[in-house]
Structures are given as C-alpha cells and as structure tokens.
Amino acid sequence: MWWPRKFEIGRFKIFLCLGINYTMSQTTSQFWNWFKQHQDKLTQINNPNSNENDQEELLDSILEQLHLFCDKLYFDLGGLHGESQEFVITAEGDVDYFDKVEELIEAAPDLKGWSFIAFMPARGLGDTTVFEDVELKPFEMWFLPLDNKNKPKSLGFRICLPNYELVKNSKWLKAAVYKVLDTALGEKVFAMDIDYIEIKELPHGDLEAQGLLELKDLSAFVKWKRKKLAAL
C-alpha cells in the first residue's frame, strides 16, 4: 500500500541566481513592459554569433526581472535564431506557485515571433539522461502501475531500471528519474497527476506478462488512466 504525497525533490533550475534575495515588488504589467522594451535583444539570445558574455548578462537580467515578480519562478527560452521563440515560465513543479505562473502568462502580450507558455511542456524521451553521477536510458526503462485501495483515484508507478544495481546508492537517483518523468509528462501533469513513484530493478522474465509497460508509453497511459479515474 502506498500513500499519495507531494514530491520532495524540486525541479531543475534553468538559471540560478545565488546570494540574492528578491521581493515580489513587480506587477505582471511591469515585467512584460520590460520584456517588450528588450525584445530586440532577447531575440538575439539564440544567435550563434552573439557574444557569450552578453547572452549571459541578458539571461541574468531576465531572471532578475522575473524574480521581482515572484522569486519562485524560472524560465526556459528556446527556438532557432530567426524563427519563432518560445518563452516558458516554470514553477519547477512547486504547485504552491502554479497560480503565479498562470497569472504571468495570462498577462503576456501578443508579440510577433514569440510564444509564451505556462509550465514546462512534455518533451518526450531522450536517448540518454545524465544527472550528476546517474546515467539513465529512458527507452530501456519500464513502469508498473500501482493501486492504492484507500486512494482509488490516485496514480502511482514503479519505475524499473535495467542498471538499478549500478545507480541505486546515488543520492541523485530520485532526481534523475524525476527529471526523465518531468520531461516525458510535462511539468503540470507530473506535479498534479502523479501521486507516488518508487524506483526498483527491472525484473527478469516476460515483462509484459508481469504487468510492466515500456516507459515510452507512460504519457499515453496517464492520459487514459485520468479519463478512467474521472468516471469513478
């Protein structure tokens, strides 16, 4: 039997700003006004010909402005130079600040060439995920759905690793697995819909006969299971 709980390991900050204490002194309008004033420079962040020091200073400035609105939020900025840019606001899975993410994105301006996104979206599985001293190969990982009779509408999973014996003693194992799941499911789904995760060794024998599914099917399974649980 397992009990639902909040995840204890935070998400993985895109940019760190150490030693600075921010106050929430900026409104959504002030943040986006600053963004609009600097959008020409911001579109050059992913320009391979840009000066690296200038890029870092601009990224630090974005984070500073964002933390003036809420110091629990972070961001990801992506897109090829010359194409549409994505600006993602994340609370790193901290549900206590999801409302701040939504508040900021709802106030986002309509700017040509920009997409403003609330929460880190699902990115699918990569061939390899490395977090500190843990290396995982998501396409070799499997999962087993778990049930809790006392919490029938909760979702829990056993994540099974083929290299479990090699990484089981790492203090970064849980964070590495969470990173894989976060990328596979997206920030909001992972934080809001998954109640329990345990990590075990991949068993021997016929995995499908033991009820296991390949990790690549996790996102589809969660969507299906959510619909089924909603009908209870």
Secondary structure by P-SEA (a helix, b strand, c coil): cbbbbccccccccccccccccccccccaaaaaaaaaaaaaaaaacccccccaaaaaaaaaaaaaaaaaacccccbbbbbccccbbbbbbbccccccaaaaaaaaaaaccccccbbbbcccccccccccccccccccccccbbbbbbbbcccccbbbbbbbbccccccccccaaaaaaaaaaaaaccaaaaaccccbbbbbccccccccccccccccaaaaaaaaaaaaaaac
